[in-house]
Structure formats: structure tokens, C-alpha cells
């Protein structure tokens, strides 16, 4: 079972519109209880195209994975039906930045 903070490689196909596609790295942002109970994982894809967009969180030299985490491309995936593999753990501060951005994206605002 994947865990929150795991960087995995996973197939995002099929895609529609502006969604990310292909077998690519992604950060698991869902908590371990959600992953265990649902057999799903909520992920943010990672791309090597970093255009310094405010919703992109760059990875640094602490990970072998390069690029930026796309916080605006949140996906819930059934990993039992998609090819995937564990790559590494992301540093806690990067995970915190990503989850803060994701929470801000869905926070109720008047």
C-alpha cells in the first residue's frame, strides 16, 4: 500500500483535455487511513516543465526525482488497476507545502 509522502510512478492514462498523461512520477497526498480503507490514493503529478506557476512546488536536491509537483492537477487513482511503483519519500517540508496549497484550493471562501 502506498503511503502519504510517497513519490510513485503511475500511469495517468487515459487523459482528457489538459490533464497530465503517461507513466510519470506523482506525489501521494492522501493520508494512510484513506489509502488503506478505500484502496485509492489521491495524488499530484510531477512534471519536469517548471514554469514557476504559483501552484507548482519544485523538488530539490534531496530527491532523486526532478521537476515540480502540480498541485492543481489533483487526481484520485485506483492503484490496483493502474501500473505503479514506489520511487522514494518526499521530504516532510515539501509535503506540508503541497498539502497547504491543496487545502487552500478547496477551502470554502465567501
N, C-alpha and C positions, 0 to 999 in steps of 0.2 A: 504494500500500500504506500502511495506517495504521502509525503508529509509537508506541512506548511513550511515554506522556505526552500523547498527542493527546486533546483533547476532540472528540468527534464527535457528530452527531445521527444516531440509528439507530432503526429500528422494532424494538420488543421484542415485537410481536405475532407469533404468538398467545401468550397467557399462561395460566397455570393457578394457582389458589389465590391466595396472597399475593404472587406475582411482580409486578414492575413491568410496565406495559404502555404501548403507544402509541409515537409518534415522539418521542423525548426525548434529551437530552444524556447522554453516557456518557464515562467516562474509560477509555482503553486502558491496561491494566496489564501485559499480556503483553509480553515482550521482542521486539525486532525480528527476531531469528532465528526465534523461534517463529512470528511472524506471516508471515514470508517462506516458511518451509518448509511450513507447514500450510495457508496461505491462510485461517486462522481468526484471531480476536482474542478475548482474554479481557478483559472489560470490567466496570466497576462503573457502574450507572446513577446519574444525578444527579437530585435532586428539589428543588423549591422549598419543600417542607414540612420544615423543620428543627426537630425536637423535642429537640435536644441529646442524642440517643442516643449512647452511647459509641462505637459503630461507624460513626458518621456524621462525615465530615470536611468542615467548611464551606469553601466557596470564599470568597475575599476580593476586595478592590478591584483586585487585579492581573489578574483575569479579567473578561471581559465576561459570561461565563456566571455565573449566580447560583444559589445553593442549596447543597446538601450532597451529597457523594459517599457512596453507600450501600455500605459495604464488606461488608455481609452478603448482598448480592444479586449476587454474582459470577455472570457468565454467559459461556459460550463461544459466540461467534456466527460464522456463516459470512457474512461481509460481502458476498461475491459474490452471495448470494441475498437480501440484505436492503437496502432503501433506506437509504443513509447518506451523510453529507457531513462534511467536516472543518470544525471551528469555530475552534479555537485550541489552543495548547500550554498545559499547566498548569505553574505554577512547580515547580521541582525539589523544594523542601522539602515541598510538598503531595503530590507523587507519592511521595516517601520515606515520609511518614506513612501514606499509603494502603497501600503495599506492606508496611510493617511490620505494620500491622493484619491484612492478609490472611495474611501468613506466620504470625502468631500464631494465627489462626483454624484453620489446618491443621497446625500444629506438633504433633508427637507428644508427648503428655503421659502420664506413668504414673499 
